[in-house]
């Protein structure tokens, strides 16, 4: 099995001395995990910032086994926000939500497009409103219909609390998931 696709890095973990396991949300293949040999080397490390857009070549002997990625950086999104704790928390919150809520290997181009649009507009002044809207769109795409217009009347703090309640009641608690720590951190910035 072999494919090439674009995607966003959702998570990374050390695998051995030189390798990492990454999880990426891809356009044509959904959420996928795989091993990157040499991924922890100094040369490669900069490519693996959570939220970066990457080009992935995936190989596996069997579709149901863990595969191997060769990765190239397409767009280094995260480094632009290293000095901005709120926007960095926004990136980590959104990638954490996608990591726990999206099913493995299920294509969802609509969610991919909404996520990409939110990341690309993160430099704007109204970035938190865009993030809140993205969360509501994600909730809707995952099967829970919510009136998107009423949320913005609350202001960021109440809107984030409202979204958290929807996420908890409809996805986190019923599926026994742990609410992402970075989502809590992002919400605390607006208390």
MODELLER restraints for C-alpha pairs under 7 A, 6 or more apart:
rsr = mdl.restraints
at = mdl.atoms
rsr.add(forms.Gaussian(group=physical.xy_distance, feature=features.Distance(at['CA:1:A'], at['CA:59:A']), mean=5.69, stdev=0.5))
rsr.add(forms.Gaussian(group=physical.xy_distance, feature=features.Distance(at['CA:1:A'], at['CA:60:A']), mean=5.22, stdev=0.5))
rsr.add(forms.Gaussian(group=physical.xy_distance, feature=features.Distance(at['CA:1:A'], at['CA:61:A']), mean=5.95, stdev=0.5))
rsr.add(forms.Gaussian(group=physical.xy_distance, feature=features.Distance(at['CA:1:A'], at['CA:62:A']), mean=6.27, stdev=0.5))
rsr.add(forms.Gaussian(group=physical.xy_distance, feature=features.Distance(at['CA:1:A'], at['CA:63:A']), mean=6.19, stdev=0.5))
rsr.add(forms.Gaussian(group=physical.xy_distance, feature=features.Distance(at['CA:2:A'], at['CA:58:A']), mean=5.53, stdev=0.5))
rsr.add(forms.Gaussian(group=physical.xy_distance, feature=features.Distance(at['CA:2:A'], at['CA:59:A']), mean=4.62, stdev=0.5))
rsr.add(forms.Gaussian(group=physical.xy_distance, feature=features.Distance(at['CA:2:A'], at['CA:60:A']), mean=6.65, stdev=0.5))
rsr.add(forms.Gaussian(group=physical.xy_distance, feature=features.Distance(at['CA:3:A'], at['CA:57:A']), mean=5.81, stdev=0.5))
rsr.add(forms.Gaussian(group=physical.xy_distance, feature=features.Distance(at['CA:3:A'], at['CA:58:A']), mean=5.36, stdev=0.5))
rsr.add(forms.Gaussian(group=physical.xy_distance, feature=features.Distance(at['CA:3:A'], at['CA:59:A']), mean=6.91, stdev=0.5))
rsr.add(forms.Gaussian(group=physical.xy_distance, feature=features.Distance(at['CA:4:A'], at['CA:56:A']), mean=5.54, stdev=0.5))
rsr.add(forms.Gaussian(group=physical.xy_distance, feature=features.Distance(at['CA:4:A'], at['CA:57:A']), mean=4.42, stdev=0.5))
rsr.add(forms.Gaussian(group=physical.xy_distance, feature=features.Distance(at['CA:4:A'], at['CA:58:A']), mean=6.30, stdev=0.5))
rsr.add(forms.Gaussian(group=physical.xy_distance, feature=features.Distance(at['CA:5:A'], at['CA:26:A']), mean=6.42, stdev=0.5))
rsr.add(forms.Gaussian(group=physical.xy_distance, feature=features.Distance(at['CA:5:A'], at['CA:27:A']), mean=6.78, stdev=0.5))
rsr.add(forms.Gaussian(group=physical.xy_distance, feature=features.Distance(at['CA:5:A'], at['CA:28:A']), mean=6.54, stdev=0.5))
rsr.add(forms.Gaussian(group=physical.xy_distance, feature=features.Distance(at['CA:5:A'], at['CA:55:A']), mean=5.93, stdev=0.5))
rsr.add(forms.Gaussian(group=physical.xy_distance, feature=features.Distance(at['CA:5:A'], at['CA:56:A']), mean=5.38, stdev=0.5))
rsr.add(forms.Gaussian(group=physical.xy_distance, feature=features.Distance(at['CA:5:A'], at['CA:57:A']), mean=6.72, stdev=0.5))
rsr.add(forms.Gaussian(group=physical.xy_distance, feature=features.Distance(at['CA:6:A'], at['CA:26:A']), mean=5.62, stdev=0.5))
rsr.add(forms.Gaussian(group=physical.xy_distance, feature=features.Distance(at['CA:6:A'], at['CA:27:A']), mean=6.14, stdev=0.5))
rsr.add(forms.Gaussian(group=physical.xy_distance, feature=features.Distance(at['CA:6:A'], at['CA:54:A']), mean=5.78, stdev=0.5))
rsr.add(forms.Gaussian(group=physical.xy_distance, feature=features.Distance(at['CA:6:A'], at['CA:55:A']), mean=4.52, stdev=0.5))
rsr.add(forms.Gaussian(group=physical.xy_distance, feature=features.Distance(at['CA:6:A'], at['CA:56:A']), mean=5.98, stdev=0.5))
rsr.add(forms.Gaussian(group=physical.xy_distance, feature=features.Distance(at['CA:7:A'], at['CA:24:A']), mean=6.02, stdev=0.5))
rsr.add(forms.Gaussian(group=physical.xy_distance, feature=features.Distance(at['CA:7:A'], at['CA:25:A']), mean=5.24, stdev=0.5))
rsr.add(forms.Gaussian(group=physical.xy_distance, feature=features.Distance(at['CA:7:A'], at['CA:26:A']), mean=3.92, stdev=0.5))
rsr.add(forms.Gaussian(group=physical.xy_distance, feature=features.Distance(at['CA:7:A'], at['CA:27:A']), mean=6.02, stdev=0.5))
rsr.add(forms.Gaussian(group=physical.xy_distance, feature=features.Distance(at['CA:7:A'], at['CA:53:A']), mean=5.66, stdev=0.5))
rsr.add(forms.Gaussian(group=physical.xy_distance, feature=features.Distance(at['CA:7:A'], at['CA:54:A']), mean=5.44, stdev=0.5))
rsr.add(forms.Gaussian(group=physical.xy_distance, feature=features.Distance(at['CA:7:A'], at['CA:55:A']), mean=6.40, stdev=0.5))
rsr.add(forms.Gaussian(group=physical.xy_distance, feature=features.Distance(at['CA:8:A'], at['CA:24:A']), mean=5.39, stdev=0.5))
rsr.add(forms.Gaussian(group=physical.xy_distance, feature=features.Distance(at['CA:8:A'], at['CA:25:A']), mean=5.31, stdev=0.5))
rsr.add(forms.Gaussian(group=physical.xy_distance, feature=features.Distance(at['CA:8:A'], at['CA:26:A']), mean=6.53, stdev=0.5))
rsr.add(forms.Gaussian(group=physical.xy_distance, feature=features.Distance(at['CA:8:A'], at['CA:51:A']), mean=5.64, stdev=0.5))
rsr.add(forms.Gaussian(group=physical.xy_distance, feature=features.Distance(at['CA:8:A'], at['CA:52:A']), mean=5.62, stdev=0.5))
rsr.add(forms.Gaussian(group=physical.xy_distance, feature=features.Distance(at['CA:8:A'], at['CA:53:A']), mean=4.53, stdev=0.5))
rsr.add(forms.Gaussian(group=physical.xy_distance, feature=features.Distance(at['CA:8:A'], at['CA:54:A']), mean=5.96, stdev=0.5))
rsr.add(forms.Gaussian(group=physical.xy_distance, feature=features.Distance(at['CA:9:A'], at['CA:23:A']), mean=6.25, stdev=0.5))
rsr.add(forms.Gaussian(group=physical.xy_distance, feature=features.Distance(at['CA:9:A'], at['CA:24:A']), mean=4.51, stdev=0.5))
rsr.add(forms.Gaussian(group=physical.xy_distance, feature=features.Distance(at['CA:9:A'], at['CA:25:A']), mean=6.63, stdev=0.5))
rsr.add(forms.Gaussian(group=physical.xy_distance, feature=features.Distance(at['CA:9:A'], at['CA:50:A']), mean=5.20, stdev=0.5))
rsr.add(forms.Gaussian(group=physical.xy_distance, feature=features.Distance(at['CA:9:A'], at['CA:51:A']), mean=5.17, stdev=0.5))
rsr.add(forms.Gaussian(group=physical.xy_distance, feature=features.Distance(at['CA:9:A'], at['CA:52:A']), mean=5.72, stdev=0.5))
rsr.add(forms.Gaussian(group=physical.xy_distance, feature=features.Distance(at['CA:9:A'], at['CA:53:A']), mean=6.61, stdev=0.5))
rsr.add(forms.Gaussian(group=physical.xy_distance, feature=features.Distance(at['CA:10:A'], at['CA:23:A']), mean=5.47, stdev=0.5))
rsr.add(forms.Gaussian(group=physical.xy_distance, feature=features.Distance(at['CA:10:A'], at['CA:24:A']), mean=5.16, stdev=0.5))
rsr.add(forms.Gaussian(group=physical.xy_distance, feature=features.Distance(at['CA:10:A'], at['CA:25:A']), mean=6.70, stdev=0.5))
rsr.add(forms.Gaussian(group=physical.xy_distance, feature=features.Distance(at['CA:10:A'], at['CA:50:A']), mean=5.65, stdev=0.5))
rsr.add(forms.Gaussian(group=physical.xy_distance, feature=features.Distance(at['CA:10:A'], at['CA:51:A']), mean=6.28, stdev=0.5))
rsr.add(forms.Gaussian(group=physical.xy_distance, feature=features.Distance(at['CA:10:A'], at['CA:95:A']), mean=5.04, stdev=0.5))
rsr.add(forms.Gaussian(group=physical.xy_distance, feature=features.Distance(at['CA:10:A'], at['CA:96:A']), mean=6.80, stdev=0.5))
rsr.add(forms.Gaussian(group=physical.xy_distance, feature=features.Distance(at['CA:10:A'], at['CA:99:A']), mean=6.25, stdev=0.5))
rsr.add(forms.Gaussian(group=physical.xy_distance, feature=features.Distance(at['CA:11:A'], at['CA:22:A']), mean=5.55, stdev=0.5))
rsr.add(forms.Gaussian(group=physical.xy_distance, feature=features.Distance(at['CA:11:A'], at['CA:23:A']), mean=5.18, stdev=0.5))
rsr.add(forms.Gaussian(group=physical.xy_distance, feature=features.Distance(at['CA:11:A'], at['CA:50:A']), mean=6.11, stdev=0.5))
rsr.add(forms.Gaussian(group=physical.xy_distance, feature=features.Distance(at['CA:12:A'], at['CA:20:A']), mean=6.47, stdev=0.5))
rsr.add(forms.Gaussian(group=physical.xy_distance, feature=features.Distance(at['CA:12:A'], at['CA:21:A']), mean=5.58, stdev=0.5))
rsr.add(forms.Gaussian(group=physical.xy_distance, feature=features.Distance(at['CA:12:A'], at['CA:22:A']), mean=4.30, stdev=0.5))
rsr.add(forms.Gaussian(group=physical.xy_distance, feature=features.Distance(at['CA:12:A'], at['CA:23:A']), mean=6.47, stdev=0.5))
rsr.add(forms.Gaussian(group=physical.xy_distance, feature=features.Distance(at['CA:13:A'], at['CA:20:A']), mean=5.44, stdev=0.5))
rsr.add(forms.Gaussian(group=physical.xy_distance, feature=features.Distance(at['CA:13:A'], at['CA:21:A']), mean=5.24, stdev=0.5))
rsr.add(forms.Gaussian(group=physical.xy_distance, feature=features.Distance(at['CA:13:A'], at['CA:22:A']), mean=6.49, stdev=0.5))
rsr.add(forms.Gaussian(group=physical.xy_distance, feature=features.Distance(at['CA:14:A'], at['CA:20:A']), mean=4.40, stdev=0.5))
rsr.add(forms.Gaussian(group=physical.xy_distance, feature=features.Distance(at['CA:14:A'], at['CA:21:A']), mean=6.29, stdev=0.5))
rsr.add(forms.Gaussian(group=physical.xy_distance, feature=features.Distance(at['CA:15:A'], at['CA:21:A']), mean=5.86, stdev=0.5))
rsr.add(forms.Gaussian(group=physical.xy_distance, feature=features.Distance(at['CA:18:A'], at['CA:37:A']), mean=6.50, stdev=0.5))
rsr.add(forms.Gaussian(group=physical.xy_distance, feature=features.Distance(at['CA:18:A'], at['CA:38:A']), mean=4.86, stdev=0.5))
rsr.add(forms.Gaussian(group=physical.xy_distance, feature=features.Distance(at['CA:18:A'], at['CA:39:A']), mean=6.37, stdev=0.5))
rsr.add(forms.Gaussian(group=physical.xy_distance, feature=features.Distance(at['CA:18:A'], at['CA:40:A']), mean=5.22, stdev=0.5))
rsr.add(forms.Gaussian(group=physical.xy_distance, feature=features.Distance(at['CA:18:A'], at['CA:41:A']), mean=6.29, stdev=0.5))
rsr.add(forms.Gaussian(group=physical.xy_distance, feature=features.Distance(at['CA:19:A'], at['CA:35:A']), mean=6.91, stdev=0.5))
rsr.add(forms.Gaussian(group=physical.xy_distance, feature=features.Distance(at['CA:19:A'], at['CA:36:A']), mean=5.60, stdev=0.5))
rsr.add(forms.Gaussian(group=physical.xy_distance, feature=features.Distance(at['CA:19:A'], at['CA:37:A']), mean=4.49, stdev=0.5))
rsr.add(forms.Gaussian(group=physical.xy_distance, feature=features.Distance(at['CA:19:A'], at['CA:38:A']), mean=4.91, stdev=0.5))
rsr.add(forms.Gaussian(group=physical.xy_distance, feature=features.Distance(at['CA:19:A'], at['CA:39:A']), mean=5.01, stdev=0.5))
rsr.add(forms.Gaussian(group=physical.xy_distance, feature=features.Distance(at['CA:19:A'], at['CA:40:A']), mean=5.63, stdev=0.5))
rsr.add(forms.Gaussian(group=physical.xy_distance, feature=features.Distance(at['CA:20:A'], at['CA:35:A']), mean=5.79, stdev=0.5))
rsr.add(forms.Gaussian(group=physical.xy_distance, feature=features.Distance(at['CA:20:A'], at['CA:36:A']), mean=5.38, stdev=0.5))
rsr.add(forms.Gaussian(group=physical.xy_distance, feature=features.Distance(at['CA:20:A'], at['CA:37:A']), mean=6.75, stdev=0.5))
rsr.add(forms.Gaussian(group=physical.xy_distance, feature=features.Distance(at['CA:20:A'], at['CA:39:A']), mean=5.48, stdev=0.5))
rsr.add(forms.Gaussian(group=physical.xy_distance, feature=features.Distance(at['CA:20:A'], at['CA:40:A']), mean=6.31, stdev=0.5))
rsr.add(forms.Gaussian(group=physical.xy_distance, feature=features.Distance(at['CA:21:A'], at['CA:33:A']), mean=6.94, stdev=0.5))
rsr.add(forms.Gaussian(group=physical.xy_distance, feature=features.Distance(at['CA:21:A'], at['CA:34:A']), mean=5.53, stdev=0.5))
rsr.add(forms.Gaussian(group=physical.xy_distance, feature=features.Distance(at['CA:21:A'], at['CA:35:A']), mean=4.43, stdev=0.5))
rsr.add(forms.Gaussian(group=physical.xy_distance, feature=features.Distance(at['CA:21:A'], at['CA:36:A']), mean=6.11, stdev=0.5))
rsr.add(forms.Gaussian(group=physical.xy_distance, feature=features.Distance(at['CA:22:A'], at['CA:33:A']), mean=5.56, stdev=0.5))
rsr.add(forms.Gaussian(group=physical.xy_distance, feature=features.Distance(at['CA:22:A'], at['CA:34:A']), mean=5.68, stdev=0.5))
rsr.add(forms.Gaussian(group=physical.xy_distance, feature=features.Distance(at['CA:22:A'], at['CA:35:A']), mean=6.39, stdev=0.5))
rsr.add(forms.Gaussian(group=physical.xy_distance, feature=features.Distance(at['CA:23:A'], at['CA:31:A']), mean=6.89, stdev=0.5))
rsr.add(forms.Gaussian(group=physical.xy_distance, feature=features.Distance(at['CA:23:A'], at['CA:32:A']), mean=5.55, stdev=0.5))
rsr.add(forms.Gaussian(group=physical.xy_distance, feature=features.Distance(at['CA:23:A'], at['CA:33:A']), mean=4.19, stdev=0.5))
rsr.add(forms.Gaussian(group=physical.xy_distance, feature=features.Distance(at['CA:23:A'], at['CA:34:A']), mean=6.64, stdev=0.5))
rsr.add(forms.Gaussian(group=physical.xy_distance, feature=features.Distance(at['CA:24:A'], at['CA:31:A']), mean=5.59, stdev=0.5))
rsr.add(forms.Gaussian(group=physical.xy_distance, feature=features.Distance(at['CA:24:A'], at['CA:32:A']), mean=5.47, stdev=0.5))
rsr.add(forms.Gaussian(group=physical.xy_distance, feature=features.Distance(at['CA:24:A'], at['CA:33:A']), mean=6.39, stdev=0.5))
rsr.add(forms.Gaussian(group=physical.xy_distance, feature=features.Distance(at['CA:25:A'], at['CA:31:A']), mean=4.27, stdev=0.5))
rsr.add(forms.Gaussian(group=physical.xy_distance, feature=features.Distance(at['CA:25:A'], at['CA:32:A']), mean=6.44, stdev=0.5))
rsr.add(forms.Gaussian(group=physical.xy_distance, feature=features.Distance(at['CA:27:A'], at['CA:109:A']), mean=5.94, stdev=0.5))
rsr.add(forms.Gaussian(group=physical.xy_distance, feature=features.Distance(at['CA:27:A'], at['CA:112:A']), mean=6.27, stdev=0.5))
rsr.add(forms.Gaussian(group=physical.xy_distance, feature=features.Distance(at['CA:28:A'], at['CA:107:A']), mean=6.05, stdev=0.5))
rsr.add(forms.Gaussian(group=physical.xy_distance, feature=features.Distance(at['CA:29:A'], at['CA:105:A']), mean=5.77, stdev=0.5))
rsr.add(forms.Gaussian(group=physical.xy_distance, feature=features.Distance(at['CA:29:A'], at['CA:106:A']), mean=6.54, stdev=0.5))
rsr.add(forms.Gaussian(group=physical.xy_distance, feature=features.Distance(at['CA:29:A'], at['CA:107:A']), mean=5.27, stdev=0.5))
rsr.add(forms.Gaussian(group=physical.xy_distance, feature=features.Distance(at['CA:30:A'], at['CA:104:A']), mean=6.84, stdev=0.5))
rsr.add(forms.Gaussian(group=physical.xy_distance, feature=features.Distance(at['CA:30:A'], at['CA:105:A']), mean=4.69, stdev=0.5))
rsr.add(forms.Gaussian(group=physical.xy_distance, feature=features.Distance(at['CA:30:A'], at['CA:106:A']), mean=4.76, stdev=0.5))
rsr.add(forms.Gaussian(group=physical.xy_distance, feature=features.Distance(at['CA:30:A'], at['CA:107:A']), mean=4.15, stdev=0.5))
rsr.add(forms.Gaussian(group=physical.xy_distance, feature=features.Distance(at['CA:30:A'], at['CA:108:A']), mean=6.30, stdev=0.5))
rsr.add(forms.Gaussian(group=physical.xy_distance, feature=features.Distance(at['CA:31:A'], at['CA:102:A']), mean=6.98, stdev=0.5))
rsr.add(forms.Gaussian(group=physical.xy_distance, feature=features.Distance(at['CA:31:A'], at['CA:104:A']), mean=5.19, stdev=0.5))
rsr.add(forms.Gaussian(group=physical.xy_distance, feature=features.Distance(at['CA:31:A'], at['CA:105:A']), mean=5.06, stdev=0.5))
rsr.add(forms.Gaussian(group=physical.xy_distance, feature=features.Distance(at['CA:31:A'], at['CA:106:A']), mean=6.70, stdev=0.5))
rsr.add(forms.Gaussian(group=physical.xy_distance, feature=features.Distance(at['CA:32:A'], at['CA:104:A']), mean=6.30, stdev=0.5))
rsr.add(forms.Gaussian(group=physical.xy_distance, feature=features.Distance(at['CA:32:A'], at['CA:105:A']), mean=5.79, stdev=0.5))
rsr.add(forms.Gaussian(group=physical.xy_distance, feature=features.Distance(at['CA:34:A'], at['CA:66:A']), mean=5.78, stdev=0.5))
rsr.add(forms.Gaussian(group=physical.xy_distance, feature=features.Distance(at['CA:34:A'], at['CA:67:A']), mean=4.99, stdev=0.5))
rsr.add(forms.Gaussian(group=physical.xy_distance, feature=features.Distance(at['CA:34:A'], at['CA:68:A']), mean=5.05, stdev=0.5))
rsr.add(forms.Gaussian(group=physical.xy_distance, feature=features.Distance(at['CA:34:A'], at['CA:69:A']), mean=5.92, stdev=0.5))
rsr.add(forms.Gaussian(group=physical.xy_distance, feature=features.Distance(at['CA:35:A'], at['CA:67:A']), mean=6.43, stdev=0.5))
rsr.add(forms.Gaussian(group=physical.xy_distance, feature=features.Distance(at['CA:35:A'], at['CA:68:A']), mean=4.68, stdev=0.5))
rsr.add(forms.Gaussian(group=physical.xy_distance, feature=features.Distance(at['CA:35:A'], at['CA:69:A']), mean=5.88, stdev=0.5))
rsr.add(forms.Gaussian(group=physical.xy_distance, feature=features.Distance(at['CA:36:A'], at['CA:68:A']), mean=5.96, stdev=0.5))
rsr.add(forms.Gaussian(group=physical.xy_distance, feature=features.Distance(at['CA:36:A'], at['CA:69:A']), mean=5.17, stdev=0.5))
rsr.add(forms.Gaussian(group=physical.xy_distance, feature=features.Distance(at['CA:36:A'], at['CA:70:A']), mean=6.37, stdev=0.5))
rsr.add(forms.Gaussian(group=physical.xy_distance, feature=features.Distance(at['CA:39:A'], at['CA:45:A']), mean=6.20, stdev=0.5))
rsr.add(forms.Gaussian(group=physical.xy_distance, feature=features.Distance(at['CA:47:A'], at['CA:73:A']), mean=5.67, stdev=0.5))
rsr.add(forms.Gaussian(group=physical.xy_distance, feature=features.Distance(at['CA:49:A'], at['CA:78:A']), mean=6.37, stdev=0.5))
rsr.add(forms.Gaussian(group=physical.xy_distance, feature=features.Distance(at['CA:50:A'], at['CA:78:A']), mean=6.87, stdev=0.5))
rsr.add(forms.Gaussian(group=physical.xy_distance, feature=features.Distance(at['CA:50:A'], at['CA:92:A']), mean=6.96, stdev=0.5))
rsr.add(forms.Gaussian(group=physical.xy_distance, feature=features.Distance(at['CA:51:A'], at['CA:77:A']), mean=6.44, stdev=0.5))
rsr.add(forms.Gaussian(group=physical.xy_distance, feature=features.Distance(at['CA:51:A'], at['CA:78:A']), mean=5.88, stdev=0.5))
rsr.add(forms.Gaussian(group=physical.xy_distance, feature=features.Distance(at['CA:51:A'], at['CA:91:A']), mean=6.22, stdev=0.5))
rsr.add(forms.Gaussian(group=physical.xy_distance, feature=features.Distance(at['CA:51:A'], at['CA:95:A']), mean=6.77, stdev=0.5))
rsr.add(forms.Gaussian(group=physical.xy_distance, feature=features.Distance(at['CA:52:A'], at['CA:75:A']), mean=6.08, stdev=0.5))
rsr.add(forms.Gaussian(group=physical.xy_distance, feature=features.Distance(at['CA:52:A'], at['CA:76:A']), mean=5.03, stdev=0.5))
rsr.add(forms.Gaussian(group=physical.xy_distance, feature=features.Distance(at['CA:52:A'], at['CA:77:A']), mean=5.04, stdev=0.5))
rsr.add(forms.Gaussian(group=physical.xy_distance, feature=features.Distance(at['CA:52:A'], at['CA:78:A']), mean=5.91, stdev=0.5))
rsr.add(forms.Gaussian(group=physical.xy_distance, feature=features.Distance(at['CA:53:A'], at['CA:73:A']), mean=6.43, stdev=0.5))
rsr.add(forms.Gaussian(group=physical.xy_distance, feature=features.Distance(at['CA:53:A'], at['CA:74:A']), mean=5.39, stdev=0.5))
rsr.add(forms.Gaussian(group=physical.xy_distance, feature=features.Distance(at['CA:53:A'], at['CA:75:A']), mean=4.93, stdev=0.5))
rsr.add(forms.Gaussian(group=physical.xy_distance, feature=features.Distance(at['CA:53:A'], at['CA:76:A']), mean=6.45, stdev=0.5))
rsr.add(forms.Gaussian(group=physical.xy_distance, feature=features.Distance(at['CA:54:A'], at['CA:71:A']), mean=6.51, stdev=0.5))
rsr.add(forms.Gaussian(group=physical.xy_distance, feature=features.Distance(at['CA:54:A'], at['CA:72:A']), mean=5.63, stdev=0.5))
rsr.add(forms.Gaussian(group=physical.xy_distance, feature=features.Distance(at['CA:54:A'], at['CA:73:A']), mean=4.56, stdev=0.5))
rsr.add(forms.Gaussian(group=physical.xy_distance, feature=features.Distance(at['CA:54:A'], at['CA:74:A']), mean=4.88, stdev=0.5))
rsr.add(forms.Gaussian(group=physical.xy_distance, feature=features.Distance(at['CA:54:A'], at['CA:75:A']), mean=6.78, stdev=0.5))
rsr.add(forms.Gaussian(group=physical.xy_distance, feature=features.Distance(at['CA:55:A'], at['CA:71:A']), mean=5.63, stdev=0.5))
rsr.add(forms.Gaussian(group=physical.xy_distance, feature=features.Distance(at['CA:55:A'], at['CA:72:A']), mean=5.08, stdev=0.5))
rsr.add(forms.Gaussian(group=physical.xy_distance, feature=features.Distance(at['CA:55:A'], at['CA:73:A']), mean=6.24, stdev=0.5))
rsr.add(forms.Gaussian(group=physical.xy_distance, feature=features.Distance(at['CA:55:A'], at['CA:74:A']), mean=6.22, stdev=0.5))
rsr.add(forms.Gaussian(group=physical.xy_distance, feature=features.Distance(at['CA:56:A'], at['CA:69:A']), mean=6.13, stdev=0.5))
rsr.add(forms.Gaussian(group=physical.xy_distance, feature=features.Distance(at['CA:56:A'], at['CA:70:A']), mean=5.85, stdev=0.5))
rsr.add(forms.Gaussian(group=physical.xy_distance, feature=features.Distance(at['CA:56:A'], at['CA:71:A']), mean=4.83, stdev=0.5))
rsr.add(forms.Gaussian(group=physical.xy_distance, feature=features.Distance(at['CA:56:A'], at['CA:72:A']), mean=6.74, stdev=0.5))
rsr.add(forms.Gaussian(group=physical.xy_distance, feature=features.Distance(at['CA:57:A'], at['CA:69:A']), mean=5.40, stdev=0.5))
rsr.add(forms.Gaussian(group=physical.xy_distance, feature=features.Distance(at['CA:57:A'], at['CA:70:A']), mean=5.07, stdev=0.5))
rsr.add(forms.Gaussian(group=physical.xy_distance, feature=features.Distance(at['CA:57:A'], at['CA:71:A']), mean=6.48, stdev=0.5))
rsr.add(forms.Gaussian(group=physical.xy_distance, feature=features.Distance(at['CA:58:A'], at['CA:67:A']), mean=6.37, stdev=0.5))
rsr.add(forms.Gaussian(group=physical.xy_distance, feature=features.Distance(at['CA:58:A'], at['CA:68:A']), mean=5.58, stdev=0.5))
rsr.add(forms.Gaussian(group=physical.xy_distance, feature=features.Distance(at['CA:58:A'], at['CA:69:A']), mean=4.66, stdev=0.5))
rsr.add(forms.Gaussian(group=physical.xy_distance, feature=features.Distance(at['CA:58:A'], at['CA:70:A']), mean=6.70, stdev=0.5))
rsr.add(forms.Gaussian(group=physical.xy_distance, feature=features.Distance(at['CA:59:A'], at['CA:67:A']), mean=5.36, stdev=0.5))
rsr.add(forms.Gaussian(group=physical.xy_distance, feature=features.Distance(at['CA:59:A'], at['CA:68:A']), mean=5.27, stdev=0.5))
rsr.add(forms.Gaussian(group=physical.xy_distance, feature=features.Distance(at['CA:59:A'], at['CA:69:A']), mean=6.58, stdev=0.5))
rsr.add(forms.Gaussian(group=physical.xy_distance, feature=features.Distance(at['CA:60:A'], at['CA:66:A']), mean=6.81, stdev=0.5))
rsr.add(forms.Gaussian(group=physical.xy_distance, feature=features.Distance(at['CA:60:A'], at['CA:67:A']), mean=4.40, stdev=0.5))
rsr.add(forms.Gaussian(group=physical.xy_distance, feature=features.Distance(at['CA:60:A'], at['CA:68:A']), mean=6.41, stdev=0.5))
rsr.add(forms.Gaussian(group=physical.xy_distance, feature=features.Distance(at['CA:81:A'], at['CA:87:A']), mean=6.28, stdev=0.5))
rsr.add(forms.Gaussian(group=physical.xy_distance, feature=features.Distance(at['CA:81:A'], at['CA:88:A']), mean=5.77, stdev=0.5))
rsr.add(forms.Gaussian(group=physical.xy_distance, feature=features.Distance(at['CA:82:A'], at['CA:88:A']), mean=6.58, stdev=0.5))
rsr.add(forms.Gaussian(group=physical.xy_distance, feature=features.Distance(at['CA:86:A'], at['CA:186:A']), mean=6.39, stdev=0.5))
rsr.add(forms.Gaussian(group=physical.xy_distance, feature=features.Distance(at['CA:86:A'], at['CA:189:A']), mean=6.88, stdev=0.5))
rsr.add(forms.Gaussian(group=physical.xy_distance, feature=features.Distance(at['CA:89:A'], at['CA:182:A']), mean=5.83, stdev=0.5))
rsr.add(forms.Gaussian(group=physical.xy_distance, feature=features.Distance(at['CA:89:A'], at['CA:185:A']), mean=6.77, stdev=0.5))
rsr.add(forms.Gaussian(group=physical.xy_distance, feature=features.Distance(at['CA:89:A'], at['CA:186:A']), mean=5.42, stdev=0.5))
rsr.add(forms.Gaussian(group=physical.xy_distance, feature=features.Distance(at['CA:90:A'], at['CA:186:A']), mean=6.23, stdev=0.5))
rsr.add(forms.Gaussian(group=physical.xy_distance, feature=features.Distance(at['CA:92:A'], at['CA:182:A']), mean=5.89, stdev=0.5))
rsr.add(forms.Gaussian(group=physical.xy_distance, feature=features.Distance(at['CA:93:A'], at['CA:180:A']), mean=6.81, stdev=0.5))
rsr.add(forms.Gaussian(group=physical.xy_distance, feature=features.Distance(at['CA:93:A'], at['CA:182:A']), mean=4.75, stdev=0.5))
rsr.add(forms.Gaussian(group=physical.xy_distance, feature=features.Distance(at['CA:93:A'], at['CA:183:A']), mean=4.52, stdev=0.5))
rsr.add(forms.Gaussian(group=physical.xy_distance, feature=features.Distance(at['CA:96:A'], at['CA:180:A']), mean=6.00, stdev=0.5))
rsr.add(forms.Gaussian(group=physical.xy_distance, feature=features.Distance(at['CA:97:A'], at['CA:180:A']), mean=6.72, stdev=0.5))
rsr.add(forms.Gaussian(group=physical.xy_distance, feature=features.Distance(at['CA:111:A'], at['CA:138:A']), mean=6.51, stdev=0.5))
rsr.add(forms.Gaussian(group=physical.xy_distance, feature=features.Distance(at['CA:111:A'], at['CA:141:A']), mean=6.98, stdev=0.5))
rsr.add(forms.Gaussian(group=physical.xy_distance, feature=features.Distance(at['CA:114:A'], at['CA:134:A']), mean=6.65, stdev=0.5))
rsr.add(forms.Gaussian(group=physical.xy_distance, feature=features.Distance(at['CA:118:A'], at['CA:130:A']), mean=6.27, stdev=0.5))
rsr.add(forms.Gaussian(group=physical.xy_distance, feature=features.Distance(at['CA:118:A'], at['CA:131:A']), mean=6.47, stdev=0.5))
rsr.add(forms.Gaussian(group=physical.xy_distance, feature=features.Distance(at['CA:118:A'], at['CA:134:A']), mean=6.71, stdev=0.5))
rsr.add(forms.Gaussian(group=physical.xy_distance, feature=features.Distance(at['CA:121:A'], at['CA:127:A']), mean=6.78, stdev=0.5))
rsr.add(forms.Gaussian(group=physical.xy_distance, feature=features.Distance(at['CA:132:A'], at['CA:159:A']), mean=6.98, stdev=0.5))
rsr.add(forms.Gaussian(group=physical.xy_distance, feature=features.Distance(at['CA:132:A'], at['CA:160:A']), mean=6.62, stdev=0.5))
rsr.add(forms.Gaussian(group=physical.xy_distance, feature=features.Distance(at['CA:136:A'], at['CA:148:A']), mean=6.59, stdev=0.5))
rsr.add(forms.Gaussian(group=physical.xy_distance, feature=features.Distance(at['CA:136:A'], at['CA:163:A']), mean=6.86, stdev=0.5))
rsr.add(forms.Gaussian(group=physical.xy_distance, feature=features.Distance(at['CA:140:A'], at['CA:146:A']), mean=6.44, stdev=0.5))
rsr.add(forms.Gaussian(group=physical.xy_distance, feature=features.Distance(at['CA:151:A'], at['CA:159:A']), mean=5.51, stdev=0.5))
rsr.add(forms.Gaussian(group=physical.xy_distance, feature=features.Distance(at['CA:152:A'], at['CA:159:A']), mean=6.52, stdev=0.5))
rsr.add(forms.Gaussian(group=physical.xy_distance, feature=features.Distance(at['CA:156:A'], at['CA:190:A']), mean=6.64, stdev=0.5))
rsr.add(forms.Gaussian(group=physical.xy_distance, feature=features.Distance(at['CA:157:A'], at['CA:187:A']), mean=6.77, stdev=0.5))
rsr.add(forms.Gaussian(group=physical.xy_distance, feature=features.Distance(at['CA:157:A'], at['CA:190:A']), mean=5.24, stdev=0.5))
rsr.add(forms.Gaussian(group=physical.xy_distance, feature=features.Distance(at['CA:157:A'], at['CA:191:A']), mean=6.03, stdev=0.5))
rsr.add(forms.Gaussian(group=physical.xy_distance, feature=features.Distance(at['CA:160:A'], at['CA:187:A']), mean=6.28, stdev=0.5))
rsr.add(forms.Gaussian(group=physical.xy_distance, feature=features.Distance(at['CA:172:A'], at['CA:178:A']), mean=6.57, stdev=0.5))
rsr.add(forms.Gaussian(group=physical.xy_distance, feature=features.Distance(at['CA:172:A'], at['CA:179:A']), mean=6.49, stdev=0.5))
